[in-house]
C-alpha cells in the first residue's frame, strides 16, 4: 500500500501495518456480526413446532411421552414467558406440564376438539395438581419427556407446546400418538 506525501516522495506501508489493519478490520466485522446476531435473538414471538412424538409404558402401565421439536427454549424458560410448556390431551382429559416443573391435570370440554390459542388462558386456569407418578421427566432445547398421570387410556392422545405472553397465546402444531 502506498501513500503519496509532499512532492514526489512516496512512503510504502510495511507488512506490519498491513497485518495490523487486517486484524483491526476483522475484529470490527466480528463485533458487528455479534451485535447483529444478538439483535435477532430478542423477540416475543416464540417458535413452537413439534416434529415427532413417542409413547412408552412400563409393566405397571406408567406412561412416558417424549416429544421432539423446535422452540425458543432460552426465551421460554425466562421471565417474558411465565406460562409455557407441554399439554397432553385425550378426549376432554388434559395434563399440563409447565417449564417450572409443575404438573396439572383435569377435564375440560374445550380441549376435546384441539387447543385453540384463544382458549389457552382459560385452560391455564383449570385443573388441579396432578397425581403421582405424573412429572416433567426431562426438558431440553429440542426434547421434552413427561410421565402421564393415571387415567390416560391406551388409545390416541395429542400433544402441543404452548406459551402465553401477556395477552398473546402461542400453540404449536398438534401431534397425535397412540398411548400403549
C-alpha positions in Angstrom: 0.0 0.0 0.0 1.5 3.4 -1.0 0.7 6.8 0.2 1.9 10.0 -1.5 3.4 12.6 0.7 4.7 16.1 -0.2 6.2 16.3 -3.6 7.3 13.1 -5.3 8.3 11.3 -2.2 6.4 8.1 -1.6 6.2 6.1 1.6 5.3 2.4 1.5 3.5 0.9 4.4 5.3 -2.2 5.6 3.9 -5.6 6.2 3.4 -4.9 9.9 1.0 -2.1 9.1 -0.9 -4.2 6.7 -1.3 -7.0 9.3 -2.5 -4.6 11.9 -5.0 -3.1 9.5 -6.3 -6.5 8.6 -6.6 -7.6 12.3 -8.4 -4.4 13.2 -10.8 -4.8 10.2 -11.5 -8.4 11.0 -12.2 -7.5 14.6 -14.6 -4.7 13.6 -16.5 -7.0 11.3 -16.7 -9.7 14.0 -18.1 -7.3 16.5 -20.7 -6.1 14.0 -21.6 -9.7 13.3 -22.1 -10.5 17.0 -24.1 -7.3 17.6 -26.4 -8.0 14.6 -26.9 -11.7 15.7 -27.7 -10.6 19.2 -30.4 -8.3 18.0 -32.1 -11.1 16.1 -32.2 -13.3 19.3 -34.6 -11.0 21.1 -38.3 -11.1 20.5 -41.6 -12.1 21.9 -43.0 -14.5 19.3 -41.7 -17.9 20.2 -41.1 -20.6 17.6 -43.1 -23.7 18.7 -43.0 -26.7 16.4 -43.3 -30.4 17.1 -41.8 -32.9 14.7 -42.1 -36.2 16.5 -43.7 -37.9 19.5 -43.3 -41.3 21.1 -45.1 -43.0 24.0 -43.9 -45.9 26.2 -45.4 -47.8 29.0 -43.9 -49.8 31.8 -45.3 -53.1 33.1 -47.1 -51.1 35.8 -48.8 -49.1 33.0 -46.9 -45.9 33.8 -46.8 -44.0 30.6 -43.9 -41.8 29.3 -44.4 -39.4 26.4 -41.4 -37.9 24.6 -41.8 -35.1 22.0 -39.1 -33.6 19.8 -39.3 -30.2 18.1 -38.1 -26.7 18.0 -38.7 -23.8 20.3 -37.1 -20.6 21.6 -36.0 -22.6 24.6 -34.0 -19.9 26.3 -36.8 -17.3 25.9 -39.5 -19.7 27.2 -37.7 -20.6 30.4 -37.1 -16.9 31.3 -39.4 -14.2 32.7 -41.0 -13.0 29.5 -43.0 -16.2 29.2 -44.3 -17.1 32.7 -46.7 -19.7 31.2 -45.1 -22.2 28.8 -44.9 -25.9 28.5 -46.4 -29.1 27.1 -50.0 -30.1 27.0 -51.2 -33.7 26.5 -54.9 -34.3 25.8 -57.1 -37.3 25.3 -60.7 -36.5 24.7 -61.7 -34.0 27.4 -58.8 -35.1 29.7 -55.6 -33.0 29.8 -52.3 -32.9 31.6 -50.3 -29.7 31.6 -46.5 -29.6 32.2 -45.1 -26.2 32.8 -41.4 -25.3 32.3 -41.1 -24.7 36.0 -41.8 -28.4 36.6 -45.4 -28.1 37.9 -48.0 -30.6 36.5 -51.7 -30.0 36.5 -54.5 -32.3 35.2 -58.2 -32.0 34.6 -61.1 -32.4 32.3 -62.4 -29.7 30.1 -64.7 -29.8 27.1 -62.6 -27.0 25.4 -59.7 -29.5 24.7 -61.9 -32.1 23.1 -61.5 -30.6 19.6 -57.9 -29.4 19.9 -56.2 -26.4 21.5 -57.3 -23.0 20.2 -54.8 -20.2 21.2 -57.8 -18.0 22.1 -58.8 -20.6 24.8 -55.3 -21.1 26.2 -55.6 -18.5 29.0 -58.9 -20.2 30.2 -57.3 -23.6 30.0 -54.3 -22.5 32.1 -56.7 -21.5 34.9 -58.2 -25.1 35.0 -57.1 -28.3 36.6 -55.6 -29.5 39.9 -52.2 -30.8 40.9 -51.6 -34.0 39.0 -51.5 -37.3 40.9 -48.2 -39.3 41.0 -46.4 -40.5 39.1 -47.0 -37.5 36.8 -43.9 -35.4 36.4 -41.8 -33.5 34.0 -39.1 -36.1 33.4 -36.8 -34.1 31.1 -36.7 -30.8 29.3 -34.1 -29.7 26.8 -33.9 -27.3 23.9 -35.3 -29.8 21.4 -37.0 -32.5 23.5 -39.4 -32.9 26.4 -40.3 -36.1 28.3 -43.2 -36.4 30.7 -44.8 -39.1 32.8 -48.6 -39.1 32.5 -50.9 -39.1 35.5 -53.1 -42.1 36.0 -56.3 -42.1 33.9 -54.9 -41.8 30.4 -56.0 -44.8 28.5 -54.2 -46.9 25.9 -55.6 -45.0 22.8 -55.0 -41.9 20.8 -53.8 -38.7 22.5 -52.4 -35.5 21.2 -49.6 -33.2 22.4 -48.8 -29.5 21.8 -46.3 -26.9 23.1 -47.8 -23.7 24.4 -46.7 -20.3 25.6 -48.6 -17.3 26.9 -47.1 -13.8 26.9 -49.3 -11.1 28.5 -52.4 -11.4 26.3 -50.9 -13.3 23.4 -51.1 -17.1 23.2 -49.0 -19.4 21.1 -49.7 -23.0 20.4 -47.6 -25.4 18.3 -48.9 -27.9 15.8 -50.5 -30.9 17.4 -49.0 -34.4 17.1 -51.3 -37.4 17.5 -49.8 -40.5 19.1 -51.2 -43.8 20.4 -50.6 -44.4 24.1 -49.6 -48.0 24.8 
